Amino acid sequence: MLLLSLKDIQACIDMKQAIALMKDAFTELSTGEGEVPVRHVLNNKSTETTALFMPASMPENKSLGLKVVGMNPQNLNKNLPFINAVILLLDTETGKTLALMEASWITALRTGAGSGLATDYLARKDAETVAVFGAGVQARTQLEAVCAVRNIAKAKVINRTPDKAIAFAEEMAEKLNINVEPGNVDDLKDADIICTATTAYEPLFQHHQLKAGVHINAVGAYSPEMSEVPVETIAASKLVIDRKDACLHEAGDVVKAIKAGLLTESDLNCELGEIAAGEKVGRTYDEEITVFKSVGNAAQDLVVASYIYQKALMLNLGTSFEF
């Protein structure tokens, strides 16, 4: 099999390519034969480590495999990555192991790319101001993806650690050639797009602080106990999800709105793949508040991994390994 490092995979794909792949992934997931079981979660309560096991089969894309993720919020206090992950890619014809690749960066890339696709369908065309909650790798790819589909002029980063917000602002301003500054929740009154990429258990803002017509990409709350977006916002918005069954099990923003009686399961009737396939519409008027709620999906990972594997073969990257 082929072993692909972080450096290898970064040489094979960029954000715009990833966003194009997300259109294929979400379309097949919602309308095709893609098979993605709800991920299996194991929690080690004594260490706060969570392990996710995420298989997927995407026949149209000829992708088959598994992603394994390890996460611990305490890593951030140890100057370690919050997420560690690998992807195992299999041959759809024989079941042979094709590749093992570093997937923490792929996770951030495809999460950002999914939000980029959603932003393209849901954000106002004239959107130019972004507010980002969080200053980690996920927040970085969220902002990069939004800038790939809209002409963004200014971004504010809101983070509980000022030094990290400053470092984020400096890095992303140089990378994206836009104005990026540390900010606070008061900046939401001017934000056309909001991205939330945190490990919060309570909403990051209040509904009344939002600008009319704002689009929100909510990607951080991946368990029923967590939440980033107020239930009032979820209920008042046009809600687009990545996958209904996954959101009902894992998306705290959605689960809490249902428990509060502000949302029903039948309200979860618009998946991003249905918009990508032309079966449903995105934004319908300028003042509409739109929310894309994503808990992440192995279909995204496997479609990206398959592309990277083929590109790595073309570029002669990686290390061949035999057991």
N, C-alpha and C positions, 0 to 999 in steps of 0.2 A: 504494500500500500504506500501511498504518498503522504509524507509528513509535511505539513505546511505551517510555518511559523507566522507570527504576527507580521513580520516584515514581508514575508511572501504574499500573504493575502492582501495587504495594503497596496502591493504593486499591481494587483489584478482588478481592482474595482474602485470607482469613486461614487460620490453621492448621487449624481444624476443617473448613472447606470443603475444604482440600487433602487431609486424611485421608479424607474421603468420596470424593474423586476418585480416590485411590489404590486404594480398593476396586474401583472400576470398571476402572482401568488394569490392575491385577494379575490380576483375573478374566479380562478379555479376553485378556491376554497368555498365561495358562496354559490357558484353555479355549476361547477364541474364535478369531478370524481375525487377530489382531494379528500384524504382521510387523515384527520388529526384528532386523536383522542384527547380528552381533557388531561392536562399534564398531571403527573403524580408528584405529590409534594411530601417530603419528609422533613420534619423539624427536630433539631437537637436543642431542646429547651435550655439545657445547662450551658451551652456555648453560644446560643442565639444563631447558630448556623442553619440555613435552610437549603435543602437540595431539591432541585427540580429535574424531572425526567420527562423529556418531551420528544416523542416519536412522531414521524409524519411520513405519509406516502402521497406523492403528487404525480400521478401517472402522466398527465399531459406534459409536465415539465421533465419527466423521467428522473424524478428525485425521490430518494428513499433513504431514511436514516434516523438518527437520534441525536438530540442535544442534551448534554448533562451540564447543569448549572449549580454552582455553589455560591451562596451569598451570606454575608454577615455584616450588619450595620456597624459593628464595632471596628471593622477593618479601617473605616475612615479615620478613626482615632489613632490608628497604628501606621498611618501613611501607606496603607495597602489598598488594592482595588476592592471596591464593594462586591463586584461580580467577578467570578472566575468560571470559565466555561470551555468546553470542547464539543466539536461536532464529529460524529462518525458517519461517513457517507458510504452507502452501499450501491452496488450495481443492481439495477432493477431487473436485469435479465438473469443473472446468476446468483445474486445475493452475496457476491464477493465483496470484501471490504476494499473500497477504492482509496479512501483518504481519511486521515485524522487531522483536524485543524484547530488551531486556537480560535475560540469563538466569543470571547468577551468583547472584542472589538466588533465582530460581526453582529453581536446582540445590540450594541449601541448603534451601529450603522443601520441595521434593518429597522430598528425602532424609530430612529430618526427618519428614515426613508418612508416608513408607513405614515408618519405624521406629515411628511412632505406631500405625499399623495393626497392625504385627507385635506391638507391646507389648500392644495390646488383646486379641489372640488368645493370646499366649504368657506374659505376666507374670501372677503371682499377683494375684488380685483385691484382696488386702489390701496390695499393695506400696505403700510410702510413702517409701522412702529410695533415692536415686539417686547413683551415682558417674559422673562424666563425665570422660573422658580427652580433653584438648584444650581450648583456650579461644578458638577461632576462630568464624567464622560458622556452620560446620557444627555445632560443639558447642552453640551457642546454640539452633539449631532442633531439635537432638536433645532437649535438655532441655524446650523449649517443647512439643514433640509428646508426650513422655511425660506431662507435666503435663496435657495435654488429655484423656488417657484414663484416668489414675489420680489418686487423691487424694494427691499427693506433699506431704510435710511438710518434707523436708530433702534437700539435695543437696550433694555435695562435688565440687569441680572439681580435677582433678589435672593439672598442667601443669609443664613443665620451667622455665618463666619465671615466677617468683613474682609479678611486677608484673602480668602478664597474667591470672593466676589471680585476683588481688585485684580487678582491674577487671571481670572476668567475674562474679565473685561479687556485687559491688555492683550491677552492671547487671541481672542476672537476678533477684536478690532483689527489686528494686523492680518489675521487669516482671511477675513471676509471683506476687509476694506470698507467697513461701516463704523458708525459711532456706537460704541458699546460702553456703558457706564454702570457702576453699582447703583441700585435703586431700592425702593421700598413699595409697599402696597398702595401708597398714594399715587404711584405712577400708573396704576391700572386704569385710571380715568382717561388716559390717552392711548392705551394699548389697543391696537387693531387685532393683534394675535397674542394669545397667552399660551406658554408651554409650561407644564408642571412635570418635573422629573425629580421627585423627592421620595423620601421614605416616611412621609407624614402620616399620622393617624387621625388628625383633625384637619378640617378645611383650612387652606392657606389664605383665604380671603373671604369677604362677605359679598353676597349677591349684589347688593346696592352699589358696590364699588366698581362694577363693570360698566364699560362703555357700550352703548347700543350698537349692535352689529358685530360684536367681538366674536372671534373664533378661538376656541380653546382646544389644545391638544393635551389630554390628560393621560400620562403614561406611567406614573409612578406607583399608584396604589394597586398592588398585585395580590392582595388578600382581602377577605371580607371585613377584616377589622380595620383596614387602612382606608384613608380617604384624603383627597386633596381639594376636591371641588364641593362647594355647598350643595346640599340636597335640593335647595330652592333653585339653584342654577341648572342642575340636572333636569328638574321637572319643567323648567321654563324654556328649555332649549330644544332645538332640533338635535336629537341625540343620534349619533352614528357610532356603531360599535365595530370591532374587528370580527368577533365571533360570539353569537348569542349564548351558546351553552357555556363557553368559558367565562363570559362576563357575569352570568348568573351565579356561577360558582366562586369567582375570584375577585371581581371588581367591586371593591368596597364602596366606591362612589355610587355605583348602581344598586348594590345590595342595601345600603343604608337608605337610599331614596325609596326603595320598595317597602322596607320595614317602616318607614315614616308615613306610608300611605300616599306618597306623592307620585308614585310611579307604579305601573303594573308590568308583569312579564310581557303582555301584549304590546306595550309601548316600545319594546326592544324589537322594532320591526324594520330596521334599516342597517344592513351591514355595508361596510365600505366596498366590498366586492360587488355588491349589487349596483352601486353607483358606478363603479369602474366598468361594469358590463353594460351600462346604459339601461338597466332595468328600473332604476330609481334615480331621482334627481338630487343634486346637492343643495346649495344655498338657493332660496327662492325669492328673497328680497333683502335689501341693504340693511335694514334694522334688525334682522333676525339674528339671535344668538345661536351659534352652532357649537357643538361639543363632539369631538372625536375621542371616545374612550377605548383605550387599548390595554390589554393585559399581556400582549405578546403572544406569538403563535409560532409553532415549529415550522409551519408552512413557509413563513418568511425566511427562517434560517436555512431551510433545506434548498429553497430556490436560489438563494444567494450562494450557498456552499457549492451547489452544482455548477453555477456559473464560474465561481472561483477555481474549481477543480479543472474545468475545461481550459480556462485561461492560463492556469499554471502549467498545464501540459504544453500549450502553445509557446509559452515564454521559458520553458525548461526550468521552472522554479520548484523548490521543495527537495526533500530527501526521500529517495526510494528505500523502503524497508520491508524485509521479509521475516516472518516469525520463525 
